């Protein structure tokens, strides 16, 4: 009976540990040139929620910090330090380490697996997001504004296709041999898919607003046929963390 009781206690403890891991994630890190500011991590518990969830942490004298994020689903959170924000994709049960310089949080951020944790998927995902942001999101040559909006329909669609092919190439490089979780794979692909869809959908109206005295552009009859693409149909629960998917729904 003593053995059975001990085994039962251990089993209950293990179940509790698993439940805890599934109910949150661990974020730790190091701030170079830290000035002792509070680190805020915010997220929306549900898509289109009007109230943010916030977790706060503080660095120690060495610039190190550790936080528990009580997320219940894969989530794109925003880490804020001294007014500068940077995105982090994290899933329940994951442990992630971030290093950044206080002088430039977004550009300097690097991600690593937690010590003693051989799983690199969370770090791989966020290092990919940093590279995609640097190469495409923050690069005007790959954005609609300020210049590419002036292109006519055929050239504009060529620009969108060119950007999408480069984004997918970077994603495939990052997604080799199980380097990313299936949930993040879906998220990353939806970010690319809906960036294309949103820019194509808003092209005519945005061009009219920014093209000065030019007349409203009349596009070809097949221009909006892309909306019949089955991959754009709402209802896939895995894409709810994608901000571009949410913009598409609006």
N, C-alpha and C positions, 0 to 999 in steps of 0.2 A: 504493500500500500504506500509506503514511503517513497518508493521508486516511482510509482504511478503518479503520486501527488507532485513530485519534483518534475517529472516529465510534463505534466499538465501546466505547471507554472512556467516552464521554459516555453512551451507552445504558445501560451497566452502572451508572454513577453515578445515572442517573435511576431505574432500577429499584430500586436500593438506597434512594433517597430515598422512593419511593412505599411500599416495604415498611416503612420506618421510620414513615412517617406512619400506615399502616394498623395498626401494632403498638402504638400509644400515642396519647396526647393531651397537649396542653400547657396547663397552668394557671398563670396569673400574676395578680398583683393588688397591691392597696395596702391597708394596714391603718391606719385613722385612730386616733390615740391608742395606737399600738403600744407595747408594753412589752418587745419583744424575745423573745417566746415562740416556741416551735417550732410550726409548722403541720403537723398530721398529716392525711393523707387516707387513708381506709381503705375497703375494699370486699371483697366476696366474689367470687372468681374464678368460682365456680359456685353456682347456687341451692342452699340448704341446706348449703353448705360450713360446716364448724365452725371453720375457721382463716381469719382475715382477712389480706388483703394490705395492706401499709401503705407509703406514700411520705411522706417527711418533707422539709420545707423550712424555711428561715429567712429572716426579713426582714432587710433591710439598714438602715443608719442612717436612711433616709428612709421606712421602713415598707413597702418594695416587696419582692416575692418572685417567684420563678419555679420551677416544678416540672414534671418529666416524669412522667406517669402511664402505666405500662406495661400498660394495659388491652388486651384482645384482642377485646372485644365492647362494645356499648352497655351502660353500667353506671350505676347510681345509687350514687354514692360519698358518703361522709360526711366533710366537712371539720370538723376539730376545732381550736379555738383556746381556750386557757385553760379547758378543760373544757366549753365550749359547742359543740354540734354543729349543722351545717346541711347539708341534702342538696344534691347537685349531680348533674345528669344529663349525662353526657358520652359521646361516641362516639369510636372510634378515628379519628385524622386531624383531629380538631377542635382549635382553639386558642381558649381562653376566658379572659376577664379578669374578676376579681371584686374589688369594693371593699366593705369593711365597716368598721364602727366596733368597736373592741375592747370597748366597753362593752355592746354588744348585737349580737352577730354576726348572728343570724337575722333580726331585724326590719330591720336596716340594710343588708343585703346588696343589691348591685346588680351586674348583669352587662352586659358589653360585648364586642363582637368584638375580637379581637387587632388591634393596630395593623397596618395594611397588608392586613388580611383583610376583604374586603367581605361575607363570608358572616355573616349575623346569626342563623342558625338556632339555634346553641347558646345565645347570649345570650337570644333570644326564649323558648326552652324554659325556661330557668331563671328568668327574670323572671316567666313564667307560674306556675311552681311556687311562687315566693315569694308571688304575689298569691293563689293558691288556698289556700295555707297560712294566710295572714292572714285571708281572708274566711270560710273554712269549717273547716279543720282546727283552728285555734286559737280558734274561736268556738263557745262552748258551745251557742248557739241552734241550731247545725247538727249537733250531736253527740248521740249516744244518751244518754250520761251527762253531767250527773247527772239531768236533768229528763225528757227525752223517753222514757226507758225506762218511765215510769209511764203512758204513754198506752195505751189499749186498742187492739186489733188494727186497726180501721178507721182510727183517728186516727194510729196509728203508721205505717201504710203510706202515708197521705197525707203525713206528715212526710218519709218516705224519698223519695217521688216528688217532693215540693217541693224537697228538697235536691238531688236528682239533676238536676232541670231547671235549677236555678241553676248547678250545676257545669258542665253541658254548655253552657250559654249563655256562661259565661266562657271555656270551652275554644274554642268556635266563634269568639269574638271574637279570641282569640290566634292562631287557625289560618287566617288569611286570606291568600290569594294566596301560598301556598308558604312561609309564615313559619316552619314547623316541618318537621323531617325526617319521613318516613313512619314511621321507627322510634319517634320520640318521640310521634307522633300515636297509635300503637298503645298505647304505654306509658301515656299520659295518659288515654285512654279506658278502659283496663283498670283503672286506679286508681279511676276513677269507678264502673265496672261492679261491681268486686269489693268496693268499700266498701259499696255497696248490698246485694250478696249476703251479705256477712259479717254485716252488721247485721241483716238479715232472718233469717238462719239461726240466729243466737245470741239472738234476741229473747226467746223463751220462757224459756230457761234463765237468762239474765241478769236478766230481770224477776223471776223467782222468788227469785234471790239478793238482789236489792236492794229488793223491794217489802215487806219486813217480814213481817207476819202474814197477808198476802193469800194465798189459795189459788193453786196453779199454774194458769196461764191455759190454757184450752182454745181453740185456734184453729180456724178454719173448715177444712173438708175440702180446700179449694183453696189453702190458705196456702202450701204448699210446691211448688206447681205451677211456680213460677219456676225451679226446678232443672232443668226440662226445656228451658229456653231454650238453643238451640244455641250462643249466644255465650259461655255459661259452660263449655262442654266443654273440658277440659284438652287440651293438645297443641300449642297455638300457640306456637312458639318465641319469638316477639317479646315475649311477656308475661312472660318469666322474670325480668326486672328488677323487676317490680312486686311490692312487698312484700305488698300486699293480695291479689294472686293467690296468692302462696305461702301466706299465711294461710288462704285458701280451700281449698287442697289439703290442709292439715293438719286 
